[in-house]
Amino acid sequence: MTKRNKSIAIIGGGICGLSSAYYLTKAGFKVSVFEKNKSLGGLLSTFSPCKKIKLEKFYHHIFLSDKEAINLFKELEIESNLIPRQSKVGFLKDGKFYDFNKSIDFLSLPFLNLGSKIRFAFAGISLKFLPEILIRNLTAKKILIYAMGKKNYRVIWEPLLKGKFGRFKSDISAAWIVYRFKKRSGTRKNGREILLYPTASFQILIDALGKKIGKKNIFTGFPIKKIEEKDDGYIINNKKYDILISTVAETDFKEIFGKSNIKDIEYLGAICPVFFFKKPLTKYYWTNVLDGLPFSGIIEHTNLIKNVNYKSSIVYLSHYLQKSDPLFKMNDNDLESYYLSHLKKIFPKINKNLKGFKIYRVSNAQPIIKKGFKKPPITVNNKLYVTSMAHTYPFDRGINYAVREGKNIATKIIKAHS
Ligand SMILES: Cc1cc2nc3c(=O)[nH]c(=O)nc-3n(C[C@H](O)[C@H](O)[C@H](O)COP(=O)(O)OP(=O)(O)OC[C@H]3O[C@@H](n4cnc5c(N)ncnc54)[C@H](O)[C@@H]3O)c2cc1C
């Protein structure tokens, strides 16, 4: 058997598993991708809000600095679909919306004094030069207060960290926030942030990857419940594979694998309501909510994507929460009422504007990257490779890093078995 005849099983048909499968297929390996859901894409998967149109279940865009993802679009010859779009960002504070796009907007914010604004601006520039090794044992709270002062932390960062991580807000690693600053440098043109979003949604990327991997090598609606380690490989559904790649959360992998010395990593879940309105709700693509509402962001997709006829204004809410949160057990109609009751505080006449809604839920949406976090190893041994959304550390999880991790595993396997 030539080494490239080795069979490889990949658990997870999200963007990481698909990227890995694509690079391995390209190098001549035989892969089988197992995805528990009926369709591919994981967190990036889509639905049809209207005929012939696809939309992500969870809001998505990429940045100009997302080189791995952009390169993948180029390799698949679909980069002409990836359109740069000017993003409009706002803050919602004390029931009022404030622009947050240019320096002048920031200078005009009434809820910060000039001293806080100057500290904010300087810290934003300087923090991104800090290497991970210097900050891994600090919290985001500590470094933000140190660099920007208590006022900036209390007014801006604490609500944002609370919105994303809830009760873990004070435990989050300084590396997590600093590497977000790093990522966001180089995402602006003429002082304004440019985001990339494909013409026909990210489904175009999922379809292009699926085509390259080959239908016969992809098994959807196929949850892996058990994997047996045997002789020189792994048994899945009575079939032996030489190499195994896991792209699912660590706790899920341990459950499937039975035994494993892989460290558990805690994740937050997410509930993502998608509302369809007759008229736009705001003028912003992304509104950071500083008002203590249950959701931390209002994402008005149709304020970023103007050239698609969605027949509605589409608004997502960003809500991360612990898996044990009772909201996860609520049915869709109750959740709709719950979120509308909060939106009504900002938009009292919202019911008249409403056309419809969808609710999407996921239990592993965001790894909780606490102070002292260490990137877990990828290679368990030369036939078992494990990655996850936590492996993108010190960068936060994202499409770009899922592609990078998938490619990284493929490169390791190609090197080890060539
Ligand atoms: C609300 C939200 C908004 C986001 N917005 C952005 C954004 O704007 N830009 C950006 O870059 N990133 C964004 N992200 C992050 C991005 O979606 C992820 O980083 C990326 O999609 C992760 O891909 P993945 O393949 O690593 O994981 P996943 O997409 O989670 O894929 C894992 C796959 O494994 C499958 N699976 C799990 N268990 C099993 C099993 N036992 N058997 C078979 N299959 C299994 C799952 O169904 C899933 O399809 C967002 C995430 C969320 C939650």
The ligand as an SDF file (V2000), in Angstrom:
LIG
                    3D

 53 58  0  0  0  0  0  0  0  0999 V2000
  -23.2110   33.3230   16.1660 C   0  0  0  0  0  0  0  0  0  0  0  0
  -21.9030   33.1220   15.4550 C   0  0  0  0  0  0  0  0  0  0  0  0
  -21.4630   34.0750   14.5450 C   0  0  0  0  0  0  0  0  0  0  0  0
  -20.2240   33.9120   13.9110 C   0  0  0  0  0  0  0  0  0  0  0  0
  -19.8140   34.8690   13.0210 N   0  0  0  0  0  0  0  0  0  0  0  0
  -18.6190   34.7360   12.4130 C   0  0  0  0  0  0  0  0  0  0  0  0
  -18.1870   35.7030   11.4600 C   0  0  0  0  0  0  0  0  0  0  0  0
  -18.8590   36.6810   11.1770 O   0  0  0  0  0  0  0  0  0  0  0  0
  -16.9710   35.5120   10.8640 N   0  0  0  0  0  0  0  0  0  0  0  0
  -16.1800   34.4390   11.1560 C   0  0  0  0  0  0  0  0  0  0  0  0
  -15.0780   34.3250   10.5890 O   0  0  0  0  0  0  0  0  0  0  0  0
  -16.5790   33.4930   12.0450 N   0  0  0  0  0  0  0  0  0  0  0  0
  -17.7590   33.6230   12.6780 C   0  0  0  0  0  0  0  0  0  0  0  0
  -18.1810   32.6720   13.5610 N   0  0  0  0  0  0  0  0  0  0  0  0
  -17.2840   31.5480   13.8570 C   0  0  0  0  0  0  0  0  0  0  0  0
  -17.2850   30.5130   12.7550 C   0  0  0  0  0  0  0  0  0  0  0  0
  -18.6010   30.1490   12.4140 O   0  0  0  0  0  0  0  0  0  0  0  0
  -16.5450   29.2790   13.2420 C   0  0  0  0  0  0  0  0  0  0  0  0
  -15.2870   29.6360   13.7300 O   0  0  0  0  0  0  0  0  0  0  0  0
  -16.3520   28.2190   12.1600 C   0  0  0  0  0  0  0  0  0  0  0  0
  -17.5000   28.0450   11.3830 O   0  0  0  0  0  0  0  0  0  0  0  0
  -15.9790   26.9310   12.8730 C   0  0  0  0  0  0  0  0  0  0  0  0
  -15.8940   25.8720   11.9460 O   0  0  0  0  0  0  0  0  0  0  0  0
  -15.5520   24.4180   12.4830 P   0  0  0  0  0  0  0  0  0  0  0  0
  -15.5640   23.5070   11.3360 O   0  0  0  0  0  0  0  0  0  0  0  0
  -14.3010   24.4870   13.3090 O   0  0  0  0  0  0  0  0  0  0  0  0
  -16.6910   24.0760   13.5420 O   0  0  0  0  0  0  0  0  0  0  0  0
  -18.2450   23.7590   13.2770 P   0  0  0  0  0  0  0  0  0  0  0  0
  -18.7960   24.6770   12.2780 O   0  0  0  0  0  0  0  0  0  0  0  0
  -18.8710   23.7050   14.6300 O   0  0  0  0  0  0  0  0  0  0  0  0
  -18.1990   22.3050   12.6480 O   0  0  0  0  0  0  0  0  0  0  0  0
  -18.1790   21.1270   13.4160 C   0  0  0  0  0  0  0  0  0  0  0  0
  -19.0950   20.1560   12.7220 C   0  0  0  0  0  0  0  0  0  0  0  0
  -19.0390   18.8880   13.3810 O   0  0  0  0  0  0  0  0  0  0  0  0
  -20.3400   18.3330   13.3650 C   0  0  0  0  0  0  0  0  0  0  0  0
  -20.4090   17.3000   14.4170 N   0  0  0  0  0  0  0  0  0  0  0  0
  -20.4090   17.4900   15.7510 C   0  0  0  0  0  0  0  0  0  0  0  0
  -20.4690   16.2880   16.3860 N   0  0  0  0  0  0  0  0  0  0  0  0
  -20.5070   15.3440   15.4120 C   0  0  0  0  0  0  0  0  0  0  0  0
  -20.5730   13.9220   15.4260 C   0  0  0  0  0  0  0  0  0  0  0  0
  -20.6310   13.2180   16.5730 N   0  0  0  0  0  0  0  0  0  0  0  0
  -20.5970   13.2590   14.2360 N   0  0  0  0  0  0  0  0  0  0  0  0
  -20.5460   13.9250   13.0590 C   0  0  0  0  0  0  0  0  0  0  0  0
  -20.4960   15.2870   13.0050 N   0  0  0  0  0  0  0  0  0  0  0  0
  -20.4590   15.9820   14.1560 C   0  0  0  0  0  0  0  0  0  0  0  0
  -21.2270   19.5350   13.6130 C   0  0  0  0  0  0  0  0  0  0  0  0
  -22.5600   19.2880   13.2300 O   0  0  0  0  0  0  0  0  0  0  0  0
  -20.5580   20.6060   12.7500 C   0  0  0  0  0  0  0  0  0  0  0  0
  -21.0650   20.6270   11.4380 O   0  0  0  0  0  0  0  0  0  0  0  0
  -19.4190   32.7840   14.1930 C   0  0  0  0  0  0  0  0  0  0  0  0
  -19.8760   31.8220   15.0980 C   0  0  0  0  0  0  0  0  0  0  0  0
  -21.0930   31.9890   15.7330 C   0  0  0  0  0  0  0  0  0  0  0  0
  -21.5790   30.9700   16.7190 C   0  0  0  0  0  0  0  0  0  0  0  0
  1  2  1  0
  2  3  1  0
  2 52  2  0
  3  4  2  0
  4  5  1  0
  4 50  1  0
  5  6  2  0
  6  7  1  0
  6 13  1  0
  7  8  2  0
  7  9  1  0
  9 10  1  0
 10 11  2  0
 10 12  1  0
 12 13  2  0
 13 14  1  0
 14 15  1  0
 14 50  1  0
 15 16  1  0
 16 17  1  0
 16 18  1  0
 18 19  1  0
 18 20  1  0
 20 21  1  0
 20 22  1  0
 22 23  1  0
 23 24  1  0
 24 25  2  0
 24 26  1  0
 24 27  1  0
 27 28  1  0
 28 29  2  0
 28 30  1  0
 28 31  1  0
 31 32  1  0
 32 33  1  0
 33 34  1  0
 33 48  1  0
 34 35  1  0
 35 36  1  0
 35 46  1  0
 36 37  1  0
 36 45  1  0
 37 38  2  0
 38 39  1  0
 39 40  1  0
 39 45  2  0
 40 41  1  0
 40 42  2  0
 42 43  1  0
 43 44  2  0
 44 45  1  0
 46 47  1  0
 46 48  1  0
 48 49  1  0
 50 51  2  0
 51 52  1  0
 52 53  1  0
M  END
$$$$
